[in-house]
Amino acid sequence: MLTHKNYEIAVFMSVHKTLVLGIGNTLLTDEGVGIHVINQLQQDASAAHADGAIEYLDGGTLSFTLAEPIESCDQLIVVDASEIKDKPGTVRVFENEAMDRFITTGNKKSPHEVGLADVMSMALLTGNLPGRRALIGIQPDSLDWGSDPSEPVQQAIPLACAKVKELIAKWRS
């Protein structure tokens, strides 16, 4: 509420809640890249004093418990290792319907207990599919046991972070 002389003026701003969801298993080298990206973004947001309209969430290996956070956001960005049939470390962005097609056409070979398509289908069925959504997929090199990403995927993390920030900026304009 702003006050000017004897008048009170209510200011309402349309703030869209953005959920940035990193998914993956950090025990399987490149499979955990979504979590590594989220961790880096959270560090960057702390340094930049984020405005609170952006939530960063470690989604682990997915489960139906993620349906509620996905359904309650206006904008969703998912970061995950994805089979995009390119060289390891390649980062590709799929927005809206392109994301929907990608996650439902079997391009994700997922060790997760629940697939991203399953959780997104729940949001669609309840009428709560985020209006803006994107998948930032990173081509893995190795899915062997290990807590650190392979070198090409490690080098892709800053680019994936930049793509997340670009989407947020684009959607805010």
C-alpha positions as CSV (number, residue, x, y, z in Angstrom):
1,M,0.0,0.0,0.0
2,L,1.4,3.4,-1.0
3,T,0.3,6.6,0.7
4,H,0.4,9.9,-1.1
5,K,-1.0,12.9,0.8
6,N,-4.4,11.8,2.0
7,Y,-4.8,9.0,-0.5
8,E,-3.9,5.4,-0.2
9,I,-3.1,3.7,-3.4
10,A,-3.0,-0.1,-3.6
11,V,-0.4,-1.4,-5.9
12,F,-0.9,-4.9,-7.3
13,M,1.8,-6.5,-9.4
14,S,1.3,-9.7,-11.2
15,V,4.2,-11.9,-10.0
16,H,4.5,-15.2,-11.6
17,K,5.9,-18.0,-9.4
18,T,8.7,-19.8,-11.3
19,L,9.8,-23.2,-10.1
20,V,13.2,-24.3,-11.3
21,L,13.3,-28.1,-10.8
22,G,16.5,-30.1,-11.0
23,I,16.1,-33.8,-11.3
24,G,18.5,-36.7,-11.3
25,N,20.5,-39.1,-9.2
26,T,23.8,-37.7,-8.0
27,L,25.1,-41.2,-7.4
28,L,25.1,-41.9,-11.2
29,T,27.6,-39.4,-12.6
30,D,25.9,-37.4,-15.4
31,E,22.4,-38.5,-14.3
32,G,22.7,-36.0,-11.4
33,V,23.4,-33.0,-13.6
34,G,20.0,-31.4,-12.9
35,I,20.8,-31.3,-9.2
36,H,24.3,-29.9,-9.8
37,V,22.7,-27.1,-11.9
38,I,20.1,-26.3,-9.2
39,N,22.9,-26.1,-6.6
40,Q,24.8,-23.6,-8.7
41,L,21.7,-21.6,-9.4
42,Q,20.9,-21.5,-5.6
43,Q,24.4,-20.2,-4.9
44,D,24.1,-17.5,-7.6
45,A,20.6,-16.5,-6.3
46,S,21.9,-16.2,-2.7
47,A,24.7,-13.8,-4.0
48,A,22.2,-11.8,-6.0
49,H,19.5,-11.6,-3.3
50,A,16.7,-13.3,-5.4
51,D,13.3,-11.7,-5.1
52,G,11.4,-14.8,-3.9
53,A,9.3,-15.3,-7.0
54,I,11.7,-18.1,-8.0
55,E,11.9,-21.4,-6.2
56,Y,14.8,-23.7,-6.7
57,L,14.0,-27.3,-5.9
58,D,16.1,-30.5,-5.8
59,G,13.6,-33.0,-7.2
60,G,15.9,-35.9,-6.8
61,T,14.8,-38.9,-8.7
62,L,11.2,-37.7,-9.0
63,S,8.1,-38.9,-7.3
64,F,4.5,-38.1,-7.2
65,T,5.2,-35.7,-4.3
66,L,6.5,-33.2,-6.9
67,A,3.0,-32.9,-8.4
68,E,2.0,-30.2,-5.9
69,P,4.9,-27.9,-6.4
70,I,4.5,-28.3,-10.2
71,E,0.8,-27.6,-10.1
72,S,1.2,-24.6,-7.9
73,C,3.6,-22.7,-10.1
74,D,2.9,-20.5,-13.1
75,Q,6.2,-21.2,-14.8
76,L,8.3,-24.4,-14.7
77,I,11.8,-25.0,-15.8
78,V,13.1,-28.6,-15.5
79,V,16.8,-29.3,-15.7
80,D,17.8,-33.0,-16.4
81,A,20.1,-35.3,-18.2
82,S,18.4,-36.1,-21.5
83,E,19.0,-38.3,-24.5
84,I,19.1,-35.6,-27.2
85,K,21.3,-37.6,-29.5
86,D,24.2,-35.2,-29.6
87,K,27.7,-35.0,-28.2
88,P,28.1,-35.3,-24.4
89,G,27.6,-31.9,-22.7
90,T,25.3,-30.5,-25.3
91,V,22.5,-28.3,-23.8
92,R,19.2,-28.0,-25.5
93,V,16.0,-26.1,-24.4
94,F,12.5,-27.4,-25.1
95,E,9.7,-25.0,-24.4
96,N,6.0,-25.6,-23.9
97,E,4.6,-28.0,-26.5
98,A,8.1,-29.0,-27.6
99,M,8.8,-30.0,-24.0
100,D,5.6,-32.0,-23.9
101,R,6.5,-33.8,-27.1
102,F,10.0,-34.5,-26.0
103,I,9.1,-36.0,-22.6
104,T,6.3,-38.2,-24.0
105,T,8.2,-39.6,-27.0
106,G,10.6,-41.9,-25.1
107,N,13.6,-39.6,-25.4
108,K,14.3,-40.0,-21.7
109,K,15.8,-43.2,-20.5
110,S,15.0,-42.7,-16.9
111,P,16.1,-44.7,-13.8
112,H,13.6,-42.5,-11.9
113,E,10.8,-44.2,-10.0
114,V,8.3,-41.9,-11.8
115,G,8.9,-40.2,-15.1
116,L,8.6,-36.5,-15.7
117,A,5.8,-37.3,-18.2
118,D,3.8,-39.0,-15.4
119,V,4.0,-35.9,-13.1
120,M,3.3,-33.5,-15.9
121,S,0.3,-35.6,-16.9
122,M,-1.1,-35.3,-13.4
123,A,-0.8,-31.5,-13.6
124,L,-2.6,-31.6,-17.0
125,L,-5.4,-33.8,-15.7
126,T,-6.1,-31.5,-12.8
127,G,-6.1,-28.5,-15.0
128,N,-2.9,-27.1,-13.4
129,L,-0.3,-27.5,-16.1
130,P,2.1,-24.5,-15.8
131,G,1.3,-22.0,-18.6
132,R,5.0,-21.6,-19.4
133,R,7.3,-24.6,-19.1
134,A,10.6,-25.7,-20.4
135,L,13.0,-28.6,-20.2
136,I,16.7,-27.9,-20.3
137,G,18.2,-31.2,-21.4
138,I,21.9,-32.0,-21.1
139,Q,23.3,-34.9,-23.1
140,P,25.0,-37.3,-20.7
141,D,28.3,-39.1,-21.3
142,S,28.3,-41.6,-18.5
143,L,25.7,-43.0,-16.2
144,D,28.1,-45.1,-14.2
145,W,28.4,-45.0,-10.4
146,G,30.1,-41.8,-9.3
147,S,29.2,-38.5,-7.6
148,D,30.8,-36.1,-10.1
149,P,29.7,-35.4,-13.6
150,S,31.9,-36.4,-16.5
151,E,34.2,-33.5,-17.9
152,P,31.9,-32.5,-20.8
153,V,28.8,-32.5,-18.6
154,Q,30.6,-30.6,-15.9
155,Q,31.6,-28.0,-18.5
156,A,27.9,-27.7,-19.6
157,I,26.7,-26.7,-16.1
158,P,27.4,-22.9,-16.5
159,L,25.6,-22.9,-19.9
160,A,22.6,-24.7,-18.4
161,C,22.5,-22.1,-15.6
162,A,22.7,-19.3,-18.2
163,K,19.8,-20.9,-20.2
164,V,17.7,-21.0,-17.0
165,K,18.4,-17.3,-16.4
166,E,17.6,-16.4,-20.0
167,L,14.2,-18.2,-19.8
168,I,13.3,-16.4,-16.6
169,A,14.3,-13.0,-18.0
170,K,12.4,-13.7,-21.2
171,W,9.2,-14.8,-19.4
172,R,9.4,-11.7,-17.1
173,S,9.4,-9.3,-20.1
